């Protein structure tokens, strides 16, 4: 693939150790993503897991509770350093991956911008505001992944980017719906305030962890919004290289299954964190892989 650069031989041992550390991070913190990325070939798998490690470390910076804007900016400055000047194993791995694939630093910076918002912004007035946040913290991950995963012959990179953005928003909205209780403990309510008002739900209702007909209707409204986003995004998987489709499809559709689990709990996101068990993931995988294999390149791109 064009744009790929060799890692300096002098740093190869440190980089290999750092990549193994990034693998441990994803294995411990996201079994779904670890399972899905297992469908990738070795080099792409290592790079995408390195990206996940960087995203996780950046997110953890503000989720620890006492981080400041200055902390985020110090992190930003550290992230910018080349691999040989890094000391954190996650950042050694990420900096090496970034250089190896020649990744666009703009998306890296936007991701950090999004995480910084978690310090300065605790409420979102509208869906448009929340979409912007979802783009920054999640869609940027997909945009960084595209050069690693590669595109199918004839695929338009701009169209692929469009679908990556929609998928990122879908995944982040799923996170938000799953983590209402966890975010509340950090003083954050991500659900758009305009949607709360439209469904007769107040911030106090959420703070009291009230699961009534109004709250259930609100959650179901957001679940359908997320599902619509997944439907929009899925055709874009066919724009990816053949070796990347199973991994991205599995990640997307297994994650979408969390929405089913929220509904199965009658939208009680306060008593238990919704997730797919390992058994459910395994049962879903054959159908997911068949569906991904049946996807065809969207017409706009097929003409290429």
Buried (B, 14 or more C-beta within 10 A) or exposed (E): EEEEEEBEEEBEEBBBEBBEBBBEBBEEBBBBBBBBBEBBEEBBBBBBBBBBBBBBBBBBBBBEEEBEEEBBEEBBEBBBBEBBEBEBBBBBBBBBBBBBBEBBEEBBBBBBBBBBBBBEEEBBEEBEBBBBBBBBBBBBBBBBBBBBBBBBEEBBEEBBBBBBBBBBBBBBBBBBBBBBBBBBEEEBBBBBBBBBEEBEBEEEBBEEBEBEEBBBBBBBEBBEBBBEBBEBBBBBBBBBBEEBBBBBBBBBBBBBBBBBBBBEBEBBBBEEBBBBEEEBBEEBBEEBBEEBEEBEBBEEBEEE
